[in-house]
Amino acid sequence: MFKNIGIVLKNSPTSGDSSVLNKLIKVLSSKTENIFSIDDVNIDRVRTLNIEEFNDLVDLIIVFGGDGTLLGAARKFINSQTPILGINMGTVGFLTDVNIENFESVVKDIFEGNYILEERSLVKAKFAEQEVFGLNEVLIHSGSYAQLMRYRLLIDDKTVYEQRSDGLIVATPTGSTAYALSAGGSIIHPELSVWNIIPMMSQSLSSRPLVVSNMKSMEIQLIEGPLDHAMVCVDGQEDIPIQYNESIYISKKDSSLKIIHPSNNDFYEACREKLGWSLDITAKKNR
C-alpha cells in the first residue's frame, strides 16, 4: 500500500526519545527500505531529501511527537495532500493517537491496508492582502494583556453581534479539543462540517459559543481596541498585526488534511482517556 515513508520528528528530542526512535525506525524498516526525512536526523536507514523531493516521492508521513509536531507537519506539507500518521511522544495527543507501545502492530495493520483515513477541514483567514490557514483555529485578539477590543461578527452578510471582549476564536472540529476547549467552547465531533465561534472573556454576560456550518461566509469587522492594531494568530503560531477598521474574512480551505488512524480508532474513547471523562472520583479520592 505505502512504499515511500517520510518521517517528521519533534523538535529537540531527548536522549530517551532518540533511543525510542531508533527502535521504532527499526520496526518501520522491516516493512520498507524507503524512509526519508527533510532533516538530517542521524538515524541509520533514513535518507535526507529536500522538501520538493519529499513532497513528490513520499506517500505516507509518520510524525513522531505530539499534536504540535503534527500541526507543524500539516502546515509544511499540506499542498502535497500526503496522509499523516501521528505517533504520540507528547502529552494529550488527540491527533497523534498511536502510542509507541503498540506502534509495531499498528504499522503492520497499516501496511496491510487496515486503517481509517480521515479528512479534517482547514480554516482560512484573509485580511490585509494576506491569507493564512489553520487546522485548529483562527484567533483574533486585542494584542494587549487583560484589555478588551470591540468587533462585529457577520455571517452571510447578516450581523450576528457586536461585542467587547479579549478576542474571538473561530475553531474547526479538530480545534474544539485544543485552545477553544480551554476558552469554554463546545467539543465537536471531527466528522461535522462546522465552525465553533467562541468570544474570549466577553463583557456580555449572555455571550456564549456559537456553532455554525463551515459553508457560511464569515466576516469579523475590527472596530477599536487598546492599541492601533489587533492581532491574528493561527494554530498558536506567531501573531500577525492587523489595523482597526479592517475586516477578517473566514472560510473553509478547499483542501483538507488527511490523517490516518488505527482501524480501532474511537473518538469517544479518546475523549474519555485524554480529557478524563467518566473518572471514578470516589476511587481516586480513596487512593
C-alpha positions as CSV (number, residue, x, y, z in Angstrom):
1,M,0.0,0.0,0.0
2,F,2.6,2.6,1.1
3,K,6.1,2.3,-0.3
4,N,7.9,5.6,0.5
5,I,7.6,6.8,4.1
6,G,8.5,10.2,5.3
7,I,9.2,10.9,8.9
8,V,9.0,14.1,10.9
9,L,10.5,14.3,14.4
10,K,9.6,16.6,17.2
11,N,12.0,19.5,17.9
12,S,14.8,18.9,20.4
13,P,14.3,15.2,21.2
14,T,15.8,13.9,24.4
15,S,18.3,11.1,24.6
16,G,15.5,8.9,25.7
17,D,13.4,9.9,22.7
18,S,16.3,9.1,20.4
19,S,16.6,5.6,21.8
20,V,12.9,5.0,21.3
21,L,13.0,6.5,17.8
22,N,15.8,4.1,16.8
23,K,13.7,1.2,17.9
24,L,10.6,2.5,16.0
25,I,12.6,3.1,12.9
26,K,13.9,-0.4,13.0
27,V,10.3,-1.7,13.1
28,L,9.4,0.6,10.2
29,S,12.4,-0.5,8.1
30,S,11.2,-4.1,8.4
31,K,8.3,-3.0,6.2
32,T,10.1,-0.7,3.7
33,E,13.6,0.3,2.8
34,N,12.4,3.7,1.6
35,I,12.4,6.0,4.7
36,F,13.0,9.7,4.2
37,S,13.3,13.0,6.1
38,I,13.9,16.6,5.2
39,D,16.1,17.0,8.2
40,D,19.4,15.3,9.0
41,V,18.1,13.0,11.8
42,N,21.3,11.0,12.3
43,I,19.4,7.7,12.2
44,D,20.6,4.8,10.1
45,R,18.1,3.7,7.3
46,V,16.8,7.3,7.0
47,R,17.7,9.3,3.9
48,T,17.6,13.0,3.7
49,L,15.6,14.8,0.9
50,N,14.9,18.4,0.1
51,I,11.3,19.4,0.6
52,E,10.4,19.3,-3.1
53,E,11.8,15.7,-3.4
54,F,10.0,14.8,-0.2
55,N,6.6,16.1,-1.5
56,D,7.0,14.3,-4.8
57,L,8.1,11.0,-3.5
58,V,6.6,10.3,-0.1
59,D,3.1,8.6,0.1
60,L,2.8,8.5,3.9
61,I,4.2,10.8,6.5
62,I,4.7,9.5,10.0
63,V,5.1,12.1,12.7
64,F,6.9,11.2,16.0
65,G,6.0,13.8,18.6
66,G,2.8,15.5,19.9
67,D,-0.1,17.3,18.3
68,G,2.1,20.4,17.9
69,T,4.6,18.4,15.8
70,L,1.8,17.1,13.6
71,L,0.3,20.6,13.2
72,G,3.7,21.8,12.0
73,A,4.0,19.0,9.5
74,A,0.5,19.7,8.3
75,R,1.4,23.3,7.5
76,K,4.6,22.3,5.8
77,F,3.2,19.5,3.6
78,I,-0.5,20.4,3.1
79,N,-0.1,21.1,-0.6
80,S,1.1,17.5,-1.2
81,Q,-2.1,16.1,0.3
82,T,0.0,13.2,1.7
83,P,-1.7,11.4,4.6
84,I,-0.2,11.7,8.0
85,L,0.1,9.2,10.8
86,G,0.8,10.5,14.3
87,I,2.9,8.6,16.9
88,N,2.3,10.2,20.3
89,M,5.5,11.2,22.1
90,G,3.9,14.3,23.6
91,T,1.1,14.9,26.1
92,V,-2.6,14.9,25.2
93,G,-2.3,13.5,21.7
94,F,-5.7,13.8,20.0
95,L,-4.1,13.8,16.6
96,T,-1.1,11.7,17.4
97,D,-3.2,8.9,18.7
98,V,-0.8,5.9,18.2
99,N,1.1,5.0,21.4
100,I,4.7,3.9,21.0
101,E,3.8,0.7,22.9
102,N,1.6,-0.5,20.0
103,F,3.5,1.1,17.2
104,E,4.6,-2.3,15.7
105,S,1.1,-3.8,15.5
106,V,-0.3,-0.5,14.1
107,V,2.4,-0.3,11.4
108,K,1.7,-3.9,10.4
109,D,-2.0,-3.2,10.1
110,I,-1.4,-0.1,8.1
111,F,0.9,-1.8,5.6
112,E,-1.8,-4.5,5.2
113,G,-4.4,-1.8,4.4
114,N,-6.2,-1.9,7.8
115,Y,-6.7,1.7,8.8
116,I,-9.1,4.6,8.8
117,L,-8.4,7.6,6.5
118,E,-10.0,10.7,7.9
119,E,-10.1,14.1,6.2
120,R,-10.0,17.1,8.6
121,S,-11.3,20.5,7.4
122,L,-9.0,23.6,7.5
123,V,-10.0,27.2,8.3
124,K,-8.8,30.0,6.1
125,A,-8.5,33.7,7.0
126,K,-8.0,36.5,4.5
127,F,-7.1,40.0,5.6
128,A,-5.0,43.0,4.6
129,E,-3.8,41.2,1.4
130,Q,-2.7,38.2,3.5
131,E,-4.1,34.6,3.6
132,V,-3.4,32.1,6.3
133,F,-4.9,28.7,7.2
134,G,-5.1,26.6,10.3
135,L,-6.1,23.1,11.4
136,N,-7.2,24.1,14.9
137,E,-8.3,27.7,15.0
138,V,-8.0,31.4,13.9
139,L,-7.7,33.6,17.0
140,I,-8.3,37.4,16.8
141,H,-7.2,39.2,20.0
142,S,-6.5,42.7,21.2
143,G,-2.8,42.3,21.5
144,S,-2.7,43.7,25.0
145,Y,-3.0,41.7,28.2
146,A,-6.3,42.0,30.0
147,Q,-7.7,44.7,27.7
148,L,-10.7,44.4,25.5
149,M,-11.3,45.0,21.8
150,R,-14.5,45.8,20.0
151,Y,-15.6,44.0,16.9
152,R,-18.6,43.0,14.9
153,L,-19.4,39.4,13.6
154,L,-21.3,38.9,10.4
155,I,-22.3,35.6,8.9
156,D,-23.6,35.6,5.3
157,D,-23.6,39.4,5.4
158,K,-26.0,39.4,8.4
159,T,-24.9,40.9,11.7
160,V,-24.7,38.3,14.5
161,Y,-23.5,40.6,17.3
162,E,-21.1,43.4,18.2
163,Q,-19.0,42.7,21.3
164,R,-16.3,43.9,23.6
165,S,-14.0,41.0,24.6
166,D,-10.4,39.9,24.8
167,G,-10.9,38.4,21.3
168,L,-12.7,35.8,19.2
169,I,-11.8,32.2,18.4
170,V,-13.1,30.5,15.2
171,A,-12.2,26.8,15.6
172,T,-12.5,23.7,13.5
173,P,-13.9,20.5,14.9
174,T,-10.2,19.4,15.3
175,G,-9.5,22.6,17.3
176,S,-12.5,22.1,19.5
177,T,-10.4,19.9,21.8
178,A,-7.5,22.3,21.8
179,Y,-7.3,26.0,22.7
180,A,-11.0,26.5,22.0
181,L,-11.8,23.9,24.7
182,S,-9.8,25.9,27.3
183,A,-11.9,29.0,26.3
184,G,-15.2,27.3,27.1
185,G,-16.0,26.1,23.6
186,S,-18.1,23.0,22.7
187,I,-16.4,19.7,21.8
188,I,-17.3,19.0,18.2
189,H,-17.2,15.6,16.6
190,P,-14.5,15.7,13.8
191,E,-16.9,14.5,11.1
192,L,-19.1,17.6,11.4
193,S,-18.6,20.4,8.9
194,V,-18.9,23.4,11.3
195,W,-17.2,26.3,12.9
196,N,-17.0,26.7,16.7
197,I,-17.1,30.5,17.4
198,I,-16.1,31.5,20.9
199,P,-15.8,35.0,22.3
200,M,-13.0,35.3,24.8
201,M,-13.7,36.9,28.2
202,S,-16.7,38.9,26.8
203,Q,-18.1,41.9,28.7
204,S,-21.6,40.5,27.8
205,L,-23.0,38.1,30.5
206,S,-25.1,36.4,27.8
207,S,-22.2,35.7,25.4
208,R,-22.0,32.0,24.5
209,P,-20.2,29.9,21.9
210,L,-21.9,29.6,18.6
211,V,-21.7,26.6,16.2
212,V,-22.5,27.3,12.5
213,S,-21.9,25.5,9.2
214,N,-18.5,25.9,7.7
215,M,-20.1,26.6,4.4
216,K,-21.2,30.0,5.7
217,S,-19.1,33.1,4.8
218,M,-17.9,34.9,7.9
219,E,-16.6,38.5,8.4
220,I,-15.1,40.0,11.6
221,Q,-15.0,43.8,11.4
222,L,-12.4,45.3,13.8
223,I,-13.7,48.5,15.3
224,E,-11.4,49.6,18.2
225,G,-9.1,48.4,20.9
226,P,-6.3,49.4,23.3
227,L,-3.6,49.5,20.5
228,D,-3.7,50.8,17.0
229,H,-4.0,47.3,15.8
230,A,-5.4,43.9,16.7
231,M,-3.6,40.5,16.3
232,V,-4.4,37.4,14.3
233,C,-2.9,34.1,15.4
234,V,-3.4,30.7,13.7
235,D,-2.8,27.4,15.5
236,G,-0.7,29.2,18.2
237,Q,1.9,30.4,15.7
238,E,3.2,34.0,15.6
239,D,0.9,37.0,15.9
240,I,0.1,38.9,12.7
241,P,-0.9,42.6,13.3
242,I,-4.0,44.0,11.5
243,Q,-5.2,47.6,11.7
244,Y,-8.6,48.5,13.1
245,N,-11.3,49.4,10.5
246,E,-10.2,46.4,8.6
247,S,-12.1,43.1,8.2
248,I,-11.0,39.5,8.5
249,Y,-12.8,37.0,6.2
250,I,-13.1,33.4,7.4
251,S,-13.9,30.5,5.1
252,K,-13.2,26.8,4.6
253,K,-10.0,26.0,2.8
254,D,-10.6,24.0,-0.4
255,S,-8.1,21.3,0.6
256,S,-8.2,19.2,3.7
257,L,-5.7,17.4,6.0
258,K,-5.7,13.6,5.6
259,I,-5.0,11.8,8.8
260,I,-4.5,8.0,9.2
261,H,-5.9,6.3,12.4
262,P,-5.6,2.7,13.6
263,S,-8.7,0.7,12.5
264,N,-9.9,0.6,16.1
265,N,-9.8,4.4,16.5
266,D,-12.6,5.7,18.7
267,F,-13.2,9.5,19.2
268,Y,-15.2,9.0,22.4
269,E,-12.6,6.7,23.9
270,A,-10.0,9.4,23.1
271,C,-12.2,11.9,25.0
272,R,-12.5,9.6,28.0
273,E,-8.8,9.0,28.1
274,K,-7.4,12.4,27.2
275,L,-9.9,14.6,28.9
276,G,-10.7,12.5,32.0
277,W,-14.3,11.7,31.2
278,S,-16.0,9.1,33.4
279,L,-13.5,9.4,36.2
280,D,-14.4,7.4,39.3
281,I,-14.0,10.4,41.7
282,T,-14.6,8.2,44.8
283,A,-12.0,5.6,43.9
284,K,-9.4,8.3,43.1
285,K,-10.1,10.1,46.4
286,N,-9.5,6.9,48.4
287,R,-6.1,6.0,46.8
